[in-house]
Amino acid sequence: MKKYRRKKTMLLMSVGMLVIGASQIIAHYMQPNDLTKGLFWGIGIGLLLTALIFGKFKTVPFK
């Protein structure tokens, strides 16, 4: 699989958290149905997992 660069990984993580946060705000002020809530949560978690699994992170050696 292709590894994503650090910049793209951070963008995916930011957008994933933004989608989950927006769904929480929408759910607070409106009454969306379960399908809409599930779609927003699924997209947000999917973006976060994609960033974590395929992202390039430099690890710091343990001393």
C-alpha positions as CSV (number, residue, x, y, z in Angstrom):
1,M,0.0,0.0,0.0
2,K,1.1,3.6,-0.6
3,K,2.3,5.5,2.4
4,Y,1.0,9.1,2.8
5,R,3.4,12.0,3.5
6,R,3.2,13.7,6.9
7,K,1.4,16.7,5.5
8,K,-1.4,14.6,3.9
9,T,-1.6,12.5,7.1
10,M,-2.1,15.6,9.3
11,L,-4.7,16.9,6.8
12,L,-6.6,13.6,7.0
13,M,-6.5,13.6,10.7
14,S,-7.7,17.2,10.9
15,V,-10.6,16.6,8.5
16,G,-11.6,13.5,10.4
17,M,-11.8,15.3,13.7
18,L,-13.6,18.2,12.1
19,V,-16.3,15.9,10.6
20,I,-16.8,14.2,14.0
21,G,-17.0,17.6,15.7
22,A,-19.4,19.0,13.2
23,S,-21.7,15.9,13.6
24,Q,-21.7,16.5,17.3
25,I,-22.7,20.2,16.9
26,I,-25.4,19.3,14.4
27,A,-26.8,16.6,16.7
28,H,-26.9,19.1,19.5
29,Y,-29.0,21.7,17.7
30,M,-31.0,19.5,15.3
31,Q,-32.5,16.0,15.4
32,P,-30.8,14.2,12.6
33,N,-31.9,10.6,12.0
34,D,-29.6,7.7,12.8
35,L,-28.5,7.2,9.2
36,T,-27.1,10.8,9.1
37,K,-25.3,10.4,12.5
38,G,-23.8,7.1,11.4
39,L,-22.6,8.4,8.1
40,F,-20.8,11.4,9.7
41,W,-19.3,9.2,12.4
42,G,-18.2,6.5,9.9
43,I,-16.6,9.0,7.6
44,G,-14.8,10.7,10.4
45,I,-13.5,7.5,12.0
46,G,-12.6,6.2,8.5
47,L,-10.5,9.2,7.8
48,L,-8.7,9.0,11.2
49,L,-8.0,5.3,10.7
50,T,-6.7,5.9,7.2
51,A,-4.4,8.6,8.5
52,L,-3.1,6.4,11.3
53,I,-2.6,3.2,9.3
54,F,-1.1,4.6,6.1
55,G,0.6,7.7,7.5
56,K,4.4,8.1,7.8
57,F,5.3,8.9,11.3
58,K,8.9,9.3,12.5
59,T,9.5,7.4,15.7
60,V,11.8,8.8,18.3
61,P,14.3,6.2,19.6
62,F,13.9,5.2,23.2
63,K,16.9,6.0,25.4
